[in-house]
Amino acid sequence: MKRAIPVSVLSILFLAAAFLCVAQEKSTQADKVSAKTIRISGTVGSLGKLLVSDKGNRIWRVINPEVLGGVEGRRVAAKARVNPDADEITIVVVRLLEVRTTAKLDDAAFRR
């Protein structure tokens, strides 16, 4: 005698297979962005969409520009995840760098 599989079990199996396909697709997108974070300093471009690094003047496209909102044209230090193939970074932490307008009193010029 054959047993029929209830429709609800088939629908659950179908949903599980669909979920696994979506999870696999998301993991391939996550593989493109490195899990390791780097420290980078540079100047923020217009609308926070670009970051020009101090080292080598490399231009990085920022994936999450809302993090850099309000700091356009200023120097920042950031921790970011990198996709080196596409020159893209995802900013994790951002910190404004101070612009020095006065001399340091412990400079060599003041040690005489």
N, CA, C and O atoms as CSV, one atom per row, in Angstrom:
chain,resi,resn,atom,element,x,y,z
A,1,MET,N,N,0.818,-1.148,0.000
A,1,MET,CA,C,0.000,0.000,0.000
A,1,MET,C,C,0.893,1.253,0.000
A,1,MET,O,O,1.850,1.341,0.769
A,2,LYS,N,N,0.566,2.219,-0.873
A,2,LYS,CA,C,1.351,3.446,-0.978
A,2,LYS,C,C,0.749,4.511,-0.076
A,2,LYS,O,O,-0.468,4.622,0.074
A,3,ARG,N,N,1.662,5.302,0.530
A,3,ARG,CA,C,1.199,6.399,1.370
A,3,ARG,C,C,1.365,7.705,0.605
A,3,ARG,O,O,2.387,7.922,-0.045
A,4,ALA,N,N,0.410,8.532,0.679
A,4,ALA,CA,C,0.480,9.835,0.019
A,4,ALA,C,C,1.122,10.837,0.969
A,4,ALA,O,O,0.833,10.852,2.166
A,5,ILE,N,N,1.987,11.665,0.424
A,5,ILE,CA,C,2.626,12.714,1.228
A,5,ILE,C,C,1.658,13.883,1.297
A,5,ILE,O,O,1.175,14.352,0.266
A,6,PRO,N,N,1.377,14.347,2.477
A,6,PRO,CA,C,0.450,15.468,2.606
A,6,PRO,C,C,0.994,16.718,1.904
A,6,PRO,O,O,2.205,16.909,1.797
A,7,VAL,N,N,0.097,17.540,1.442
A,7,VAL,CA,C,0.457,18.745,0.704
A,7,VAL,C,C,1.266,19.694,1.583
A,7,VAL,O,O,2.167,20.368,1.086
A,8,SER,N,N,0.969,19.758,2.846
A,8,SER,CA,C,1.677,20.684,3.733
A,8,SER,C,C,3.159,20.309,3.841
A,8,SER,O,O,4.011,21.193,3.931
A,9,VAL,N,N,3.474,19.016,3.833
A,9,VAL,CA,C,4.870,18.583,3.895
A,9,VAL,C,C,5.587,18.989,2.614
A,9,VAL,O,O,6.734,19.432,2.665
A,10,LEU,N,N,4.931,18.845,1.469
A,10,LEU,CA,C,5.537,19.253,0.204
A,10,LEU,C,C,5.780,20.754,0.170
A,10,LEU,O,O,6.817,21.208,-0.315
A,11,SER,N,N,4.839,21.514,0.677
A,11,SER,CA,C,5.026,22.965,0.667
A,11,SER,C,C,6.163,23.372,1.598
A,11,SER,O,O,6.898,24.310,1.293
A,12,ILE,N,N,6.319,22.697,2.706
A,12,ILE,CA,C,7.419,22.988,3.630
A,12,ILE,C,C,8.754,22.663,2.972
A,12,ILE,O,O,9.710,23.428,3.094
A,13,LEU,N,N,8.821,21.530,2.273
A,13,LEU,CA,C,10.054,21.168,1.566
A,13,LEU,C,C,10.382,22.180,0.480
A,13,LEU,O,O,11.546,22.535,0.293
A,14,PHE,N,N,9.373,22.645,-0.233
A,14,PHE,CA,C,9.590,23.632,-1.288
A,14,PHE,C,C,10.104,24.945,-0.703
A,14,PHE,O,O,11.034,25.545,-1.242
A,15,LEU,N,N,9.495,25.394,0.406
A,15,LEU,CA,C,9.940,26.630,1.052
A,15,LEU,C,C,11.361,26.508,1.595
A,15,LEU,O,O,12.139,27.458,1.514
A,16,ALA,N,N,11.703,25.348,2.147
A,16,ALA,CA,C,13.055,25.137,2.659
A,16,ALA,C,C,14.078,25.196,1.525
A,16,ALA,O,O,15.148,25.782,1.686
A,17,ALA,N,N,13.756,24.594,0.386
A,17,ALA,CA,C,14.665,24.626,-0.766
A,17,ALA,C,C,14.829,26.053,-1.275
A,17,ALA,O,O,15.937,26.463,-1.621
A,18,ALA,N,N,13.740,26.808,-1.324
A,18,ALA,CA,C,13.818,28.201,-1.771
A,18,ALA,C,C,14.657,29.033,-0.805
A,18,ALA,O,O,15.445,29.877,-1.233
A,19,PHE,N,N,14.491,28.798,0.494
A,19,PHE,CA,C,15.272,29.529,1.495
A,19,PHE,C,C,16.758,29.224,1.349
A,19,PHE,O,O,17.585,30.130,1.455
A,20,LEU,N,N,17.105,27.979,1.111
A,20,LEU,CA,C,18.516,27.614,0.940
A,20,LEU,C,C,19.116,28.271,-0.286
A,20,LEU,O,O,20.278,28.675,-0.264
A,21,CYS,N,N,18.344,28.383,-1.354
A,21,CYS,CA,C,18.840,29.048,-2.570
A,21,CYS,C,C,19.102,30.525,-2.312
A,21,CYS,O,O,20.116,31.060,-2.760
A,22,VAL,N,N,18.209,31.184,-1.600
A,22,VAL,CA,C,18.382,32.608,-1.290
A,22,VAL,C,C,19.574,32.798,-0.362
A,22,VAL,O,O,20.349,33.737,-0.542
A,23,ALA,N,N,19.732,31.923,0.627
A,23,ALA,CA,C,20.849,32.032,1.566
A,23,ALA,C,C,22.174,31.841,0.843
A,23,ALA,O,O,23.150,32.523,1.156
A,24,GLN,N,N,22.222,30.925,-0.118
A,24,GLN,CA,C,23.446,30.687,-0.878
A,24,GLN,C,C,23.776,31.905,-1.739
A,24,GLN,O,O,24.946,32.262,-1.876
A,25,GLU,N,N,22.769,32.542,-2.315
A,25,GLU,CA,C,22.985,33.726,-3.142
A,25,GLU,C,C,23.531,34.878,-2.298
A,25,GLU,O,O,24.427,35.595,-2.742
A,26,LYS,N,N,23.004,35.063,-1.095
A,26,LYS,CA,C,23.490,36.121,-0.218
A,26,LYS,C,C,24.915,35.850,0.232
A,26,LYS,O,O,25.697,36.789,0.374
A,27,SER,N,N,25.276,34.589,0.462
A,27,SER,CA,C,26.631,34.281,0.906
A,27,SER,C,C,27.646,34.556,-0.196
A,27,SER,O,O,28.782,34.922,0.107
A,28,THR,N,N,27.277,34.393,-1.461
A,28,THR,CA,C,28.216,34.709,-2.530
A,28,THR,C,C,28.426,36.209,-2.627
A,28,THR,O,O,29.520,36.645,-2.983
A,29,GLN,N,N,27.405,37.020,-2.319
A,29,GLN,CA,C,27.582,38.464,-2.304
A,29,GLN,C,C,28.455,38.878,-1.129
A,29,GLN,O,O,29.250,39.809,-1.255
A,30,ALA,N,N,28.327,38.216,-0.008
A,30,ALA,CA,C,29.128,38.543,1.163
A,30,ALA,C,C,30.583,38.137,0.969
A,30,ALA,O,O,31.468,38.736,1.578
A,31,ASP,N,N,30.852,37.138,0.139
A,31,ASP,CA,C,32.219,36.714,-0.123
A,31,ASP,C,C,33.012,37.783,-0.862
A,31,ASP,O,O,34.236,37.834,-0.747
A,32,LYS,N,N,32.327,38.637,-1.619
A,32,LYS,CA,C,33.012,39.683,-2.369
A,32,LYS,C,C,33.619,40.722,-1.448
A,32,LYS,O,O,34.685,41.262,-1.742
A,33,VAL,N,N,32.953,41.012,-0.337
A,33,VAL,CA,C,33.454,41.984,0.624
A,33,VAL,C,C,34.235,41.226,1.684
A,33,VAL,O,O,33.746,40.251,2.255
A,34,SER,N,N,35.441,41.678,1.939
A,34,SER,CA,C,36.313,41.013,2.884
A,34,SER,C,C,35.737,41.081,4.296
A,34,SER,O,O,35.125,42.080,4.676
A,35,ALA,N,N,35.932,40.030,5.059
A,35,ALA,CA,C,35.485,40.027,6.447
A,35,ALA,C,C,36.482,40.793,7.315
A,35,ALA,O,O,36.144,41.232,8.415
A,36,LYS,N,N,37.702,40.952,6.822
A,36,LYS,CA,C,38.735,41.658,7.555
A,36,LYS,C,C,38.587,43.167,7.342
A,36,LYS,O,O,38.343,43.626,6.225
A,37,THR,N,N,38.735,43.919,8.413
A,37,THR,CA,C,38.636,45.365,8.292
A,37,THR,C,C,40.026,45.968,8.169
A,37,THR,O,O,40.997,45.441,8.712
A,38,ILE,N,N,40.109,47.083,7.446
A,38,ILE,CA,C,41.360,47.818,7.324
A,38,ILE,C,C,41.140,49.229,7.855
A,38,ILE,O,O,40.003,49.684,7.984
A,39,ARG,N,N,42.222,49.906,8.156
A,39,ARG,CA,C,42.163,51.308,8.566
A,39,ARG,C,C,42.607,52.139,7.370
A,39,ARG,O,O,43.623,51.849,6.737
A,40,ILE,N,N,41.836,53.167,7.073
A,40,ILE,CA,C,42.134,54.019,5.933
A,40,ILE,C,C,41.850,55.459,6.332
A,40,ILE,O,O,40.870,55.747,7.020
A,41,SER,N,N,42.722,56.356,5.890
A,41,SER,CA,C,42.480,57.772,6.148
A,41,SER,C,C,42.497,58.500,4.816
A,41,SER,O,O,43.220,58.126,3.893
A,42,GLY,N,N,41.692,59.541,4.733
A,42,GLY,CA,C,41.625,60.279,3.494
A,42,GLY,C,C,40.578,61.374,3.541
A,42,GLY,O,O,40.043,61.711,4.597
A,43,THR,N,N,40.302,61.919,2.361
A,43,THR,CA,C,39.351,63.014,2.221
A,43,THR,C,C,38.065,62.490,1.615
A,43,THR,O,O,38.086,61.738,0.641
A,44,VAL,N,N,36.947,62.890,2.195
A,44,VAL,CA,C,35.633,62.456,1.728
A,44,VAL,C,C,35.242,63.294,0.514
A,44,VAL,O,O,35.401,64.515,0.517
A,45,GLY,N,N,34.730,62.632,-0.523
A,45,GLY,CA,C,34.275,63.316,-1.722
A,45,GLY,C,C,32.860,63.852,-1.562
A,45,GLY,O,O,32.283,63.819,-0.475
A,46,SER,N,N,32.317,64.344,-2.668
A,46,SER,CA,C,30.981,64.935,-2.626
A,46,SER,C,C,29.928,63.882,-2.287
A,46,SER,O,O,29.982,62.751,-2.770
A,47,LEU,N,N,28.992,64.266,-1.468
A,47,LEU,CA,C,27.874,63.435,-1.009
A,47,LEU,C,C,28.312,62.178,-0.266
A,47,LEU,O,O,27.487,61.299,-0.020
A,48,GLY,N,N,29.587,62.070,0.098
A,48,GLY,CA,C,30.079,60.924,0.848
A,48,GLY,C,C,30.199,59.654,0.030
A,48,GLY,O,O,30.359,58.573,0.595
A,49,LYS,N,N,30.124,59.761,-1.288
A,49,LYS,CA,C,30.162,58.567,-2.134
A,49,LYS,C,C,31.576,58.114,-2.469
A,49,LYS,O,O,31.770,56.976,-2.895
A,50,LEU,N,N,32.564,58.980,-2.287
A,50,LEU,CA,C,33.948,58.643,-2.587
A,50,LEU,C,C,34.836,58.961,-1.398
A,50,LEU,O,O,34.540,59.857,-0.607
A,51,LEU,N,N,35.935,58.211,-1.280
A,51,LEU,CA,C,36.950,58.486,-0.275
A,51,LEU,C,C,38.294,58.406,-0.982
A,51,LEU,O,O,38.657,57.359,-1.519
A,52,VAL,N,N,39.034,59.514,-0.983
A,52,VAL,CA,C,40.358,59.559,-1.600
A,52,VAL,C,C,41.368,59.352,-0.492
A,52,VAL,O,O,41.494,60.192,0.398
A,53,SER,N,N,42.097,58.233,-0.536
A,53,SER,CA,C,43.002,57.887,0.549
A,53,SER,C,C,44.238,58.773,0.530
A,53,SER,O,O,44.667,59.248,-0.521
A,54,ASP,N,N,44.801,58.984,1.708
A,54,ASP,CA,C,46.025,59.769,1.827
A,54,ASP,C,C,47.208,59.014,1.240
A,54,ASP,O,O,48.114,59.624,0.672
A,55,LYS,N,N,47.205,57.729,1.370
A,55,LYS,CA,C,48.301,56.899,0.897
A,55,LYS,C,C,48.060,56.530,-0.566
A,55,LYS,O,O,47.200,55.699,-0.858
A,56,GLY,N,N,48.793,57.125,-1.467
A,56,GLY,CA,C,48.695,56.780,-2.881
A,56,GLY,C,C,47.549,57.431,-3.622
A,56,GLY,O,O,47.370,57.172,-4.813
A,57,ASN,N,N,46.766,58.265,-2.964
A,57,ASN,CA,C,45.616,58.933,-3.598
A,57,ASN,C,C,44.680,57.966,-4.307
A,57,ASN,O,O,44.148,58.282,-5.371
A,58,ARG,N,N,44.483,56.819,-3.740
A,58,ARG,CA,C,43.574,55.822,-4.310
A,58,ARG,C,C,42.132,56.233,-4.048
A,58,ARG,O,O,41.795,56.667,-2.946
A,59,ILE,N,N,41.293,56.098,-5.048
A,59,ILE,CA,C,39.888,56.484,-4.925
A,59,ILE,C,C,39.057,55.241,-4.626
A,59,ILE,O,O,39.074,54.271,-5.384
A,60,TRP,N,N,38.333,55.283,-3.517
A,60,TRP,CA,C,37.460,54.190,-3.104
A,60,TRP,C,C,36.013,54.647,-3.236
A,60,TRP,O,O,35.681,55.770,-2.857
A,61,ARG,N,N,35.156,53.792,-3.768
A,61,ARG,CA,C,33.723,54.059,-3.831
A,61,ARG,C,C,33.098,53.511,-2.547
A,61,ARG,O,O,33.293,52.345,-2.204
A,62,VAL,N,N,32.357,54.345,-1.851
A,62,VAL,CA,C,31.757,53.970,-0.561
A,62,VAL,C,C,30.388,53.360,-0.812
A,62,VAL,O,O,29.530,53.979,-1.442
A,63,ILE,N,N,30.186,52.142,-0.316
A,63,ILE,CA,C,28.923,51.438,-0.518
A,63,ILE,C,C,27.825,52.017,0.370
A,63,ILE,O,O,26.661,52.051,-0.029
A,64,ASN,N,N,28.184,52.469,1.563
A,64,ASN,CA,C,27.194,53.040,2.492
A,64,ASN,C,C,27.513,54.514,2.759
A,64,ASN,O,O,28.038,54.844,3.822
A,65,PRO,N,N,27.201,55.410,1.800
A,65,PRO,CA,C,27.563,56.828,1.956
A,65,PRO,C,C,26.801,57.558,3.046
A,65,PRO,O,O,27.207,58.653,3.436
A,66,GLU,N,N,25.716,56.998,3.550
A,66,GLU,CA,C,24.964,57.661,4.614
A,66,GLU,C,C,25.795,57.781,5.895
A,66,GLU,O,O,25.524,58.644,6.729
A,67,VAL,N,N,26.800,56.921,6.053
A,67,VAL,CA,C,27.672,56.984,7.217
A,67,VAL,C,C,28.537,58.247,7.169
A,67,VAL,O,O,28.860,58.822,8.209
A,68,LEU,N,N,28.908,58.672,5.970
A,68,LEU,CA,C,29.774,59.839,5.806
A,68,LEU,C,C,28.987,61.125,5.564
A,68,LEU,O,O,29.567,62.131,5.154
A,69,GLY,N,N,27.708,61.108,5.804
A,69,GLY,CA,C,26.882,62.295,5.595
A,69,GLY,C,C,27.308,63.441,6.500
A,69,GLY,O,O,27.498,63.248,7.700
A,70,GLY,N,N,27.456,64.627,5.935
A,70,GLY,CA,C,27.817,65.808,6.703
A,70,GLY,C,C,29.297,66.049,6.858
A,70,GLY,O,O,29.683,67.046,7.467
A,71,VAL,N,N,30.138,65.189,6.340
A,71,VAL,CA,C,31.582,65.387,6.449
A,71,VAL,C,C,32.243,65.512,5.076
A,71,VAL,O,O,33.421,65.190,4.926
A,72,GLU,N,N,31.505,65.971,4.089
A,72,GLU,CA,C,32.039,66.091,2.735
A,72,GLU,C,C,33.202,67.076,2.728
A,72,GLU,O,O,33.118,68.152,3.321
A,73,GLY,N,N,34.283,66.701,2.055
A,73,GLY,CA,C,35.444,67.568,1.919
A,73,GLY,C,C,36.367,67.588,3.117
A,73,GLY,O,O,37.359,68.317,3.101
A,74,ARG,N,N,36.086,66.822,4.154
A,74,ARG,CA,C,36.917,66.799,5.356
A,74,ARG,C,C,37.737,65.533,5.417
A,74,ARG,O,O,37.406,64.538,4.772
A,75,ARG,N,N,38.818,65.566,6.201
A,75,ARG,CA,C,39.679,64.390,6.379
A,75,ARG,C,C,39.106,63.506,7.476
A,75,ARG,O,O,38.689,63.990,8.528
A,76,VAL,N,N,39.090,62.211,7.217
A,76,VAL,CA,C,38.576,61.244,8.176
A,76,VAL,C,C,39.515,60.052,8.266
A,76,VAL,O,O,40.303,59.788,7.359
A,77,ALA,N,N,39.414,59.350,9.361
A,77,ALA,CA,C,40.045,58.049,9.524
A,77,ALA,C,C,38.899,57.060,9.688
A,77,ALA,O,O,37.961,57.302,10.447
A,78,ALA,N,N,38.984,55.952,8.973
A,78,ALA,CA,C,37.867,55.011,8.985
A,78,ALA,C,C,38.366,53.580,9.086
A,78,ALA,O,O,39.481,53.254,8.680
A,79,LYS,N,N,37.514,52.750,9.634
A,79,LYS,CA,C,37.684,51.307,9.607
A,79,LYS,C,C,36.681,50.818,8.582
A,79,LYS,O,O,35.506,51.182,8.643
A,80,ALA,N,N,37.127,49.997,7.641
A,80,ALA,CA,C,36.231,49.608,6.553
A,80,ALA,C,C,36.514,48.185,6.094
A,80,ALA,O,O,37.620,47.667,6.245
A,81,ARG,N,N,35.479,47.571,5.527
A,81,ARG,CA,C,35.625,46.277,4.855
A,81,ARG,C,C,35.837,46.571,3.376
A,81,ARG,O,O,35.219,47.483,2.826
A,82,VAL,N,N,36.707,45.803,2.735
A,82,VAL,CA,C,37.162,46.136,1.383
A,82,VAL,C,C,36.736,45.088,0.371
A,82,VAL,O,O,36.743,43.890,0.652
A,83,ASN,N,N,36.363,45.563,-0.818
A,83,ASN,CA,C,36.215,44.732,-2.004
A,83,ASN,C,C,37.250,45.252,-2.997
A,83,ASN,O,O,36.949,46.157,-3.774
A,84,PRO,N,N,38.475,44.695,-2.989
A,84,PRO,CA,C,39.555,45.256,-3.801
A,84,PRO,C,C,39.346,45.093,-5.304
A,84,PRO,O,O,39.922,45.847,-6.088
A,85,ASP,N,N,38.538,44.128,-5.715
A,85,ASP,CA,C,38.301,43.923,-7.146
A,85,ASP,C,C,37.558,45.097,-7.760
A,85,ASP,O,O,37.818,45.462,-8.906
A,86,ALA,N,N,36.635,45.692,-7.013
A,86,ALA,CA,C,35.807,46.776,-7.536
A,86,ALA,C,C,36.158,48.125,-6.911
A,86,ALA,O,O,35.453,49.104,-7.154
A,87,ASP,N,N,37.240,48.208,-6.101
A,87,ASP,CA,C,37.622,49.442,-5.404
A,87,ASP,C,C,36.462,49.997,-4.593
A,87,ASP,O,O,36.170,51.191,-4.650
A,88,GLU,N,N,35.803,49.125,-3.839
A,88,GLU,CA,C,34.665,49.511,-3.009
A,88,GLU,C,C,34.992,49.237,-1.546
A,88,GLU,O,O,35.690,48.278,-1.219
A,89,ILE,N,N,34.477,50.095,-0.680
A,89,ILE,CA,C,34.618,49.867,0.754
A,89,ILE,C,C,33.273,50.058,1.435
A,89,ILE,O,O,32.430,50.837,0.989
A,90,THR,N,N,33.097,49.329,2.523
A,90,THR,CA,C,31.939,49.492,3.381
A,90,THR,C,C,32.450,50.033,4.709
A,90,THR,O,O,33.180,49.347,5.424
A,91,ILE,N,N,32.069,51.260,5.038
A,91,ILE,CA,C,32.557,51.915,6.238
A,91,ILE,C,C,31.906,51.288,7.470
A,91,ILE,O,O,30.686,51.136,7.536
A,92,VAL,N,N,32.744,50.928,8.443
A,92,VAL,CA,C,32.248,50.372,9.700
A,92,VAL,C,C,32.280,51.442,10.790
A,92,VAL,O,O,31.289,51.656,11.488
A,93,VAL,N,N,33.428,52.113,10.932
A,93,VAL,CA,C,33.601,53.160,11.934
A,93,VAL,C,C,34.285,54.341,11.259
A,93,VAL,O,O,35.211,54.149,10.471
A,94,VAL,N,N,33.840,55.567,11.560
A,94,VAL,CA,C,34.455,56.758,10.984
A,94,VAL,C,C,34.763,57.756,12.099
A,94,VAL,O,O,34.003,57.899,13.057
A,95,ARG,N,N,35.902,58.443,11.949
A,95,ARG,CA,C,36.331,59.423,12.947
A,95,ARG,C,C,36.923,60.614,12.207
A,95,ARG,O,O,37.744,60.440,11.306
A,96,LEU,N,N,36.511,61.822,12.580
A,96,LEU,CA,C,37.053,63.036,11.969
A,96,LEU,C,C,38.474,63.264,12.448
A,96,LEU,O,O,38.778,63.056,13.623
A,97,LEU,N,N,39.353,63.695,11.537
A,97,LEU,CA,C,40.720,64.047,11.895
A,97,LEU,C,C,40.793,65.556,12.080
A,97,LEU,O,O,40.182,66.313,11.326
A,98,GLU,N,N,41.533,65.979,13.073
A,98,GLU,CA,C,41.626,67.411,13.346
A,98,GLU,C,C,42.558,68.067,12.337
A,98,GLU,O,O,43.535,67.469,11.887
A,99,VAL,N,N,42.238,69.293,11.998
A,99,VAL,CA,C,43.067,70.081,11.101
A,99,VAL,C,C,43.886,71.018,11.975
A,99,VAL,O,O,43.338,71.860,12.686
A,100,ARG,N,N,45.194,70.864,11.915
A,100,ARG,CA,C,46.079,71.647,12.768
A,100,ARG,C,C,46.319,73.018,12.137
A,100,ARG,O,O,46.818,73.113,11.016
A,101,THR,N,N,45.962,74.073,12.860
A,101,THR,CA,C,46.154,75.433,12.345
A,101,THR,C,C,47.241,76.174,13.103
A,101,THR,O,O,47.669,77.243,12.667
A,102,THR,N,N,47.702,75.634,14.230
A,102,THR,CA,C,48.765,76.268,15.004
A,102,THR,C,C,49.952,75.332,15.080
A,102,THR,O,O,49.828,74.132,14.838
A,103,ALA,N,N,51.097,75.888,15.417
A,103,ALA,CA,C,52.307,75.087,15.545
A,103,ALA,C,C,52.278,74.291,16.845
A,103,ALA,O,O,51.686,74.718,17.837
A,104,LYS,N,N,52.916,73.149,16.825
A,104,LYS,CA,C,53.068,72.371,18.049
A,104,LYS,C,C,54.216,72.968,18.854
A,104,LYS,O,O,55.271,73.262,18.293
A,105,LEU,N,N,54.036,73.146,20.119
A,105,LEU,CA,C,55.078,73.750,20.938
A,105,LEU,C,C,56.254,72.820,21.169
A,105,LEU,O,O,57.320,73.281,21.577
A,106,ASP,N,N,56.100,71.541,20.925
A,106,ASP,CA,C,57.226,70.628,21.080
A,106,ASP,C,C,57.892,70.299,19.741
A,106,ASP,O,O,58.625,69.315,19.644
A,107,ASP,N,N,57.644,71.113,18.708
A,107,ASP,CA,C,58.326,70.961,17.429
A,107,ASP,C,C,59.804,71.299,17.580
A,107,ASP,O,O,60.201,71.931,18.559
A,108,ALA,N,N,60.606,70.886,16.629
A,108,ALA,CA,C,62.041,71.170,16.659
A,108,ALA,C,C,62.331,72.662,16.621
A,108,ALA,O,O,63.336,73.102,17.179
A,109,ALA,N,N,61.487,73.444,15.984
A,109,ALA,CA,C,61.709,74.887,15.895
A,109,ALA,C,C,61.592,75.559,17.243
A,109,ALA,O,O,62.164,76.633,17.436
A,110,PHE,N,N,60.877,74.975,18.181
A,110,PHE,CA,C,60.698,75.584,19.489
A,110,PHE,C,C,61.643,75.017,20.541
A,110,PHE,O,O,61.550,75.403,21.706
A,111,ARG,N,N,62.544,74.120,20.174
A,111,ARG,CA,C,63.439,73.472,21.157
A,111,ARG,C,C,64.785,74.157,21.271
A,111,ARG,O,O,65.695,73.542,21.827
A,112,ARG,N,N,64.984,75.320,20.817
A,112,ARG,CA,C,66.290,75.957,20.827
A,112,ARG,C,C,66.613,76.598,22.119
A,112,ARG,O,O,67.689,77.177,22.269
